Amino acid sequence: MIEGKLISVIIPVFNTEKYIVSCLKSLVNQTYVNFEVIIVDDGSTDKSCEVIKEFLNSTSLEYKIFKKTNGGVSSARNLGITNSNGKYLLFLDSDDFVENVLFEKIEAVTTENNVDMIFYGFDMVNEQHEAMWSYEDNFRYIQEILSGKKIMKDILDEKVLIWTSSVMYRREFVIENNIKYLETAYNGEDQAFTYKALYRCSKIFNINQVLAHYVQRHGSISHSNSLKRITVLDAFEDLCNYMQIYNEEDSLIKEIKQKKIPSEVIYALTQIVSKDNKKQIKNLLKMQNIRSSLRPFKLNNLNKKDFKLFVRVKLALLTPTLFYYYYVLKKYKS
C-alpha cells in the first residue's frame, strides 16, 4: 500500500480509450503531487487499459489498476474505496478532468481545517472542452464551514449544487458511516451517495472557484434513453432507507419523498421515452413502486417549475398513454 497520501483519485473506466488520456493529463499536471490514482477497469472491451498503462508508465504518478467484470460505475467506485489509502477521496470519471491547482487547494484547506467534505465549483464542457455552462452563473458559493444537512437543504432548494467530481470526502468518514454506492442503480447513484455523506457530515468546506470540468458526452447513460435510467428510484429509496436509520421523522426525508423523488422519476421517464417503446413506458407507469413514488408529490409553491412537475405527475398517474404521446411528440417534433 502507498502510505501517507492526501488524496486517492478513483477512476472507473469502461470503454473510454478516446477520453482517458485527457483525464489523466489533468492529474499529471497537478501542482501538488501527494496523491495516488486508482483505476478500476469495469470490463472494458476496447483498449482503455492498454492506453492507461502506456500513458501512466511514462509519468511519475503512483497508481494501481484493478480489473473486474462489468458491473457498472457504482461497483467500480465501491471497489476503489476498498482499495484506497488516501485521507480524502475524489471520484473522477474517465472522460472528465480537473484544474491543475485542485489538489494544492485541497491541501491548503485540510492543513487549516479538519472537515469531512470539501466541494468546489465546476463547469460543463463539450467533447472539445468548450464551455457550455458554469456553476458561478447559476449557483452561489458558501463563505463559511457548515453542516452537511444545511448544504443538503440548500441543494434541495436549488441554491447550491454538488456534482460527483466537485467534492472530496474524508475516507475514514465514508467508511465509519458505511457510505456506499448502490450497485444495482445506474442513474442517480452519485446523487444518493453525496446526500448520504451530507446527511452524516458535521463540517463541509466550500472552495469558491471552478476547479473541475464535466464533459457532456452523448454516449453516457445520462444522455441515453436506456431503461436503466429508472433505477434512479432505487438509488433514492436506498438513500431514504439510509437516512431513516438515523432519524425516521427528519423533514429532509419528507422533502425528498414529496418532491425530489417524483422529480427525478418523472425526468427519467421523459428521457426514456422513444418512438418505439410505448409499451415499456406504459408498463413502467403501471408498476406499483413507480406509482407510489409519484403519489407523495405536493404542489406547495405556485412557481412555473413546480406547476409543470405537478402536471407531469398527474399525467403519468392518470393517463400513461397520453403521457407517452406528449413526450414523444415533444422529443421528436421538427
Backbone torsions as a table, in degrees:
resi	resn	phi	psi	omega
1	MET	NA	143.3	176.4
2	ILE	-81.3	121.1	-175.2
3	GLU	-93.8	151.4	169.3
4	GLY	73.9	19.8	-179.7
5	LYS	-82.3	138.7	177.7
6	LEU	-75.2	-39.1	-172.0
7	ILE	-131.9	136.7	167.8
8	SER	-107.9	119.4	177.8
9	VAL	-96.2	114.2	-176.8
10	ILE	-101.6	118.0	-175.4
11	ILE	-121.0	104.8	171.6
12	PRO	-73.3	140.7	-177.8
13	VAL	-131.0	128.8	172.2
14	PHE	-146.3	104.6	175.5
15	ASN	53.2	51.6	179.0
16	THR	-124.0	39.9	-178.7
17	GLU	-59.0	-25.9	-177.7
18	LYS	-78.9	-16.9	-171.4
19	TYR	-118.5	-22.4	-168.8
20	ILE	-63.4	-33.5	-177.9
21	VAL	-63.8	-39.9	177.7
22	SER	-60.3	-41.9	177.2
23	CYS	-61.2	-49.7	-177.1
24	LEU	-66.6	-33.8	178.1
25	LYS	-60.9	-34.7	179.9
26	SER	-68.7	-19.9	175.2
27	LEU	-85.9	-40.9	177.3
28	VAL	-58.2	-34.2	-175.2
29	ASN	-86.1	5.4	-179.8
30	GLN	-62.4	139.8	178.7
31	THR	-81.6	-11.2	174.4
32	TYR	-120.3	127.9	-165.3
33	VAL	-113.8	5.5	-176.9
34	ASN	-85.9	71.1	-179.3
35	PHE	-148.5	163.2	175.7
36	GLU	-121.3	154.3	178.9
37	VAL	-115.1	127.7	179.1
38	ILE	-116.8	110.6	178.1
39	ILE	-95.6	128.2	174.7
40	VAL	-117.3	104.5	179.2
41	ASP	-81.4	109.0	-173.9
42	ASP	-89.9	55.8	175.9
43	GLY	75.0	35.0	179.2
44	SER	-58.5	143.9	177.0
45	THR	-110.6	-0.1	175.6
46	ASP	-100.4	-156.4	-176.2
47	LYS	-100.0	25.5	-177.9
48	SER	-52.8	-49.2	-175.0
49	CYS	-64.9	-41.2	178.5
50	GLU	-63.6	-41.7	178.7
51	VAL	-63.0	-42.9	-179.8
52	ILE	-62.5	-49.6	-179.1
53	LYS	-60.9	-44.2	-179.0
54	GLU	-61.3	-42.3	-179.0
55	PHE	-70.9	-49.9	-175.8
56	LEU	-65.0	-32.4	179.0
57	ASN	-68.1	-15.4	177.8
58	SER	-93.9	4.3	-178.6
59	THR	-120.9	177.9	176.9
60	SER	-100.6	9.3	-179.6
61	LEU	-64.2	140.0	174.1
62	GLU	-91.3	124.8	-172.8
63	TYR	-145.5	161.8	172.9
64	LYS	-132.7	144.7	176.2
65	ILE	-122.3	127.9	176.4
66	PHE	-118.2	134.9	177.4
67	LYS	-109.7	140.3	178.1
68	LYS	-146.9	162.5	173.9
69	THR	-70.3	152.6	-175.3
70	ASN	-60.4	122.3	179.5
71	GLY	-141.3	2.1	178.6
72	GLY	101.2	164.1	-174.4
73	VAL	-64.9	-31.4	-178.3
74	SER	-65.4	-46.7	179.4
75	SER	-65.3	-34.4	178.3
76	ALA	-66.1	-44.1	179.5
77	ARG	-66.1	-40.7	178.1
78	ASN	-61.7	-39.5	176.9
79	LEU	-63.9	-38.3	177.7
80	GLY	-63.2	-41.8	177.4
81	ILE	-59.1	-47.0	-177.9
82	THR	-58.3	-35.4	-174.3
83	ASN	-102.5	12.9	-179.9
84	SER	-90.5	161.5	-179.4
85	ASN	-139.9	0.5	-179.2
86	GLY	-76.1	161.9	177.6
87	LYS	-70.1	-35.5	179.0
88	TYR	-122.2	152.6	-178.6
89	LEU	-113.2	133.8	171.3
90	LEU	-121.7	124.0	175.6
91	PHE	-97.0	110.8	-175.7
92	LEU	-120.9	120.1	177.9
93	ASP	-74.4	153.4	-167.9
94	SER	-72.3	-8.1	176.9
95	ASP	-108.7	2.1	178.8
96	ASP	-103.4	172.6	-178.7
97	PHE	-153.5	165.9	-175.6
98	VAL	-127.6	162.2	176.9
99	GLU	-70.6	149.2	-174.5
100	ASN	-71.8	-9.6	177.1
101	VAL	-100.3	3.4	-176.0
102	LEU	-56.2	-53.2	-175.0
103	PHE	-67.4	-32.3	174.8
104	GLU	-62.6	-40.9	178.0
105	LYS	-65.7	-40.4	179.1
106	ILE	-64.3	-43.3	179.8
107	GLU	-59.9	-40.7	179.5
108	ALA	-64.4	-41.3	179.1
109	VAL	-65.4	-45.9	-175.1
110	THR	-72.8	-21.1	175.8
111	THR	-68.2	-34.3	-176.5
112	GLU	-100.5	-19.2	-173.9
113	ASN	-137.2	139.9	173.6
114	ASN	-101.0	91.7	-174.7
115	VAL	-117.7	154.5	-179.5
116	ASP	-80.4	-32.4	-176.6
117	MET	-141.1	148.1	174.8
118	ILE	-133.4	125.8	176.6
119	PHE	-126.7	165.9	-171.8
120	TYR	-154.2	172.2	-178.6
121	GLY	-74.6	161.6	176.9
122	PHE	-148.0	166.6	172.6
123	ASP	-131.3	169.8	174.7
124	MET	-110.6	135.2	-179.5
125	VAL	-130.7	157.9	176.1
126	ASN	-82.6	-175.6	-175.7
127	GLU	-67.6	-14.8	175.9
128	GLN	-94.6	7.0	179.6
129	HIS	66.2	28.7	174.4
130	GLU	-90.2	135.2	-174.6
131	ALA	-63.4	136.2	178.3
132	MET	-119.4	-29.2	-172.3
133	TRP	-162.1	143.6	178.9
134	SER	-130.6	139.7	177.1
135	TYR	-53.0	-43.1	-172.6
136	GLU	-65.8	-19.8	178.4
137	ASP	-88.3	-7.5	-171.8
138	ASN	-129.5	-23.3	-176.8
139	PHE	-136.5	169.4	-177.9
140	ARG	-107.2	154.3	172.7
141	TYR	-87.7	160.0	178.0
142	ILE	-104.4	135.3	-173.7
143	GLN	-100.3	4.5	-177.1
144	GLU	-144.7	163.3	175.1
145	ILE	-77.3	126.0	-176.6
146	LEU	-127.3	172.2	173.7
147	SER	-79.4	155.6	178.4
148	GLY	-62.4	-35.5	-179.2
149	LYS	-64.0	-36.4	178.2
150	LYS	-64.8	-43.4	178.8
151	ILE	-67.6	-37.4	178.2
152	MET	-59.9	-42.7	177.8
153	LYS	-64.2	-40.5	178.6
154	ASP	-64.0	-36.5	177.9
155	ILE	-66.4	-45.0	178.8
156	LEU	-62.7	-30.1	177.4
157	ASP	-87.3	4.5	176.8
158	GLU	61.5	36.5	174.6
159	LYS	-98.2	-26.4	-176.3
160	VAL	-135.3	154.5	177.1
161	LEU	-140.5	134.7	174.1
162	ILE	-121.7	127.8	177.5
163	TRP	-107.0	160.1	-175.1
164	THR	-45.1	-46.7	-174.9
165	SER	-100.1	11.2	176.6
166	SER	-104.7	23.6	-179.3
167	VAL	-150.7	146.4	171.4
168	MET	-122.4	147.2	-176.8
169	TYR	-118.7	139.3	172.6
170	ARG	-68.2	124.4	-171.6
171	ARG	-58.3	-47.2	-177.8
172	GLU	-63.9	-33.9	176.1
173	PHE	-62.1	-43.7	179.0
174	VAL	-62.9	-46.0	-177.5
175	ILE	-68.7	-45.1	-178.4
176	GLU	-62.2	-31.4	-178.2
177	ASN	-98.3	9.5	176.1
178	ASN	52.1	46.7	179.8
179	ILE	-89.9	118.1	-177.5
180	LYS	-137.2	160.0	171.4
181	TYR	-81.3	139.4	176.4
182	LEU	-75.9	115.1	-170.8
183	GLU	-75.4	-14.4	177.3
184	THR	-92.9	0.7	179.2
185	ALA	-102.1	135.1	179.8
186	TYR	-116.5	7.2	178.9
187	ASN	-154.4	133.6	179.4
188	GLY	82.2	-5.2	-178.1
189	GLU	-65.3	-30.6	179.7
190	ASP	-71.9	-42.3	176.3
191	GLN	-61.7	-44.9	-178.1
192	ALA	-62.0	-40.8	178.1
193	PHE	-60.9	-46.3	-179.7
194	THR	-62.7	-42.0	179.0
195	TYR	-64.6	-40.2	176.1
196	LYS	-57.1	-46.8	-178.9
197	ALA	-64.5	-44.3	179.0
198	LEU	-60.5	-38.5	-177.0
199	TYR	-63.3	-29.6	-177.8
200	ARG	-103.5	-2.3	-173.0
201	CYS	-82.3	128.0	178.4
202	SER	-90.6	-29.7	-179.0
203	LYS	-140.5	126.0	177.1
204	ILE	-131.3	137.8	-176.7
205	PHE	-115.9	141.1	-180.0
206	ASN	-114.3	118.1	172.3
207	ILE	-84.1	122.0	-172.3
208	ASN	-84.5	66.0	-177.2
209	GLN	-162.7	144.6	174.3
210	VAL	-75.2	117.9	-174.5
211	LEU	-129.4	-0.5	-179.6
212	ALA	-139.4	154.9	-175.1
213	HIS	-130.1	123.1	-176.3
214	TYR	-100.5	108.3	-177.0
215	VAL	-80.9	125.4	179.0
216	GLN	-88.1	101.7	-175.4
217	ARG	-116.0	126.4	-172.3
218	HIS	-67.4	-18.2	-179.1
219	GLY	-82.0	-5.0	-175.9
220	SER	-81.8	164.2	-179.3
221	ILE	-61.1	-31.6	-178.2
222	SER	-71.5	-11.1	177.9
223	HIS	-121.2	27.4	-179.7
224	SER	-123.0	170.1	175.9
225	ASN	-105.7	28.6	178.6
226	SER	-60.9	139.5	176.8
227	LEU	-63.2	-15.9	177.7
228	LYS	-63.6	-17.8	-179.6
229	ARG	-60.4	-27.9	-177.2
230	ILE	-70.7	-12.7	176.6
231	THR	-68.3	-2.0	170.3
232	VAL	-56.1	-32.2	177.4
233	LEU	-64.4	-42.3	177.8
234	ASP	-60.8	-41.5	-178.7
235	ALA	-62.2	-43.0	-177.4
236	PHE	-79.5	-28.4	172.6
237	GLU	-66.3	-39.2	176.2
238	ASP	-63.1	-39.6	176.8
239	LEU	-60.8	-48.4	-179.5
240	CYS	-61.9	-40.6	176.9
241	ASN	-61.2	-39.6	178.7
242	TYR	-64.4	-46.4	-178.4
243	MET	-64.3	-36.8	-177.9
244	GLN	-68.5	-18.7	174.7
245	ILE	-60.6	-33.5	-175.2
246	TYR	-99.0	-28.2	-179.3
247	ASN	-164.7	104.0	-175.8
248	GLU	-70.8	-20.4	-174.2
249	GLU	-107.8	13.3	-175.3
250	ASP	-61.9	136.4	-179.7
251	SER	-65.1	-26.0	177.9
252	LEU	-66.4	-38.1	177.2
253	ILE	-63.3	-43.1	179.7
254	LYS	-60.8	-43.1	-179.7
255	GLU	-66.1	-38.4	178.6
256	ILE	-64.6	-42.4	-178.7
257	LYS	-71.4	-35.7	-175.4
258	GLN	-83.2	-25.6	-176.7
259	LYS	-131.7	-49.1	-173.6
260	LYS	-63.5	-49.2	-178.4
261	ILE	-64.2	-49.2	176.6
262	PRO	-56.5	-39.8	179.3
263	SER	-63.0	-45.5	-178.9
264	GLU	-67.8	-39.4	-179.3
265	VAL	-67.5	-44.8	178.5
266	ILE	-62.6	-43.6	179.2
267	TYR	-61.1	-43.7	178.6
268	ALA	-60.6	-43.1	-179.9
269	LEU	-63.5	-41.5	-179.0
270	THR	-67.7	-29.0	178.4
271	GLN	-79.0	-28.9	-179.5
272	ILE	-72.3	-34.3	-174.9
273	VAL	-50.9	131.5	174.3
274	SER	-142.2	174.1	-176.1
275	LYS	-64.0	-24.9	-171.9
276	ASP	-118.3	22.4	-179.4
277	ASN	-127.7	34.4	178.9
278	LYS	-56.0	-45.1	-178.0
279	LYS	-61.3	-43.2	-179.6
280	GLN	-63.7	-42.3	179.9
281	ILE	-64.4	-44.5	179.2
282	LYS	-63.3	-39.4	178.5
283	ASN	-66.0	-39.9	177.3
284	LEU	-60.9	-42.7	-176.7
285	LEU	-75.3	-6.4	172.9
286	LYS	-93.9	-13.4	-177.4
287	MET	-69.3	133.7	-173.7
288	GLN	-62.1	-38.8	-177.4
289	ASN	-68.3	-33.8	178.0
290	ILE	-71.6	-43.4	178.2
291	ARG	-63.2	-39.0	178.6
292	SER	-66.9	-29.0	179.4
293	SER	-74.9	-24.5	-178.0
294	LEU	-88.9	-31.7	-173.8
295	ARG	-59.8	-34.1	-178.0
296	PRO	-68.3	-11.4	-175.9
297	PHE	-59.5	134.9	178.0
298	LYS	-129.0	136.6	178.5
299	LEU	-87.6	91.7	-178.0
300	ASN	-91.4	-23.2	-179.1
301	ASN	-122.8	143.8	-177.5
302	LEU	-94.5	30.8	176.9
303	ASN	-81.7	162.2	-173.6
304	LYS	-60.7	-42.2	-176.8
305	LYS	-64.2	-46.8	-179.4
306	ASP	-67.9	-35.0	178.6
307	PHE	-66.3	-39.0	176.3
308	LYS	-61.3	-41.9	178.6
309	LEU	-64.0	-40.3	178.1
310	PHE	-58.2	-45.0	179.8
311	VAL	-64.3	-43.1	-179.6
312	ARG	-63.5	-42.6	179.2
313	VAL	-62.7	-47.4	-179.6
314	LYS	-62.7	-41.3	179.2
315	LEU	-62.4	-43.6	-179.3
316	ALA	-65.0	-38.8	-178.1
317	LEU	-77.1	-37.2	-172.1
318	LEU	-94.1	-38.5	-176.4
319	THR	-139.1	77.5	-179.3
320	PRO	-53.9	-36.3	-179.5
321	THR	-64.6	-44.8	178.7
322	LEU	-65.3	-38.7	176.3
323	PHE	-56.8	-47.1	-178.4
324	TYR	-62.0	-51.2	-174.6
325	TYR	-66.3	-35.8	179.3
326	TYR	-60.4	-45.4	-176.2
327	TYR	-80.1	-25.3	171.9
328	VAL	-65.2	-47.6	179.5
329	LEU	-62.5	-40.4	-179.5
330	LYS	-65.1	-41.0	-176.1
331	LYS	-74.0	-36.0	-171.7
332	TYR	-109.7	9.8	178.8
333	LYS	-67.1	146.2	-176.1
334	SER	-77.3	NA	NA
